[in-house]
Amino acid sequence: MTKFHAGFTLIELMIALALGLVIAAAATMLFLTGQKSYVLQSGMSDLQDNANFGLNYIVKDIRLTNLNVVKASTNDETQYGGVILTSSANATLDNTSSPARPLSNLFRTITGNSAGVNLVSRSQGMTAGTAPAWTGVSNVQPSTGGTLLSDQLTIQYRPQYILDNKGTTVDTDDEWVGGYDCEGRELRFRVKNPGGSMPFGQQMVVQRYFLRVDANAATNEPNSPLALACEAGFYAIADTPAVVRVEGGAPSQALNTRLFGSTGGEIIMKRVDHFRVLLGVQNDTSYRYLPINEYMAIAAGSRPRILSVQIGALVRSGQSVSRDEIISNDQTFQVLDQLVKVKTPAANAPKYVRQVISQTIALRNTFGDR
């Protein structure tokens, strides 16, 4: 008696293998598509978080510009003027007095005998310095080719202090608290002598916003991994030995100038390829926005008052995304008044998503006496 064994024929096996391969290919494509979508969405999420949180932080600080100063109208010659454009290094002279006195935003200097021009507000069209001062470093170029510098914005204000009496009836432990500077240092002073008080607005806080290279970056990131940083300093309006600065919870030396322009500051927005600043100015007939170099090119004594600031930044994701052609290295971006494109990266360099963010900030402390 002949026995038959059930099984697959060769044709049936080939058909099964072909169907399996089709299903496996479809699953693979679905997985790869999902992975690309996830990476792209993660990059966009990282970009949005970086841009939104960083921009909100900057705007909040810039609104302090010109806070608690005597004169609301501000330009390059206004002493304690909120937008710092001049120091002892590039001050104009008031020749109506004898001897002629300098007209500048800084009543006292920030470092040494003068605050170098590359510590004040600067822009494309001006001569850059060396780090840690403003270098104009940027990862973009004009859409038509050439070179382009990023800008720097430097502001100052007098903090608004409130008295912290520590909940005690004695005044020897009282402290004046004025918030934090952009590097996270608390503005806090202790009343040293019994019965002592803190003169209102004892110091001018200075903060500058600029791009610098971020040393904490992946080795394969294209061009220079740049970040938007802020450095803070202060200078005394009037020295008062009864008031001392508190550093790390303990009183330090009498109030004096904090070293400014000596560090790279604290990063407040990572992976920024370009930073642009425009000044909103008003004269008798018009209101317009000017880059810093054009404003300073106006004849001394005729520069209009500053009422607002526009800031723009080209921000990229911190993590790379798909290498597909959807991300083009030749894409152009409009950063305020500048049409730019990213410098050509090295071959096979990772790709990133980018977005332009901008904000117009009314300097509410400059609107008086109009």
LINSULDA-V729352 format. One record per helix or strand of 3 or more residues. SS is the DSSP state (~ for helix, > for strand). FROM is the first residue (numbers start at 0). TO is the last residue. Records with the same first field share a line. If there is no record, write none. Layout:
SS = FROM-TO + FROM-TO
This chain:
~ = 9-61 + 116-118 + 291-296 + 363-365
> = 91-93 + 100-102 + 139-141 + 151-157 + 161-163 + 174-179 + 185-190 + 202-212 + 225-235 + 242-246 + 249-253 + 265-269 + 271-281 + 286-290 + 304-315 + 331-334 + 337-341 + 353-361
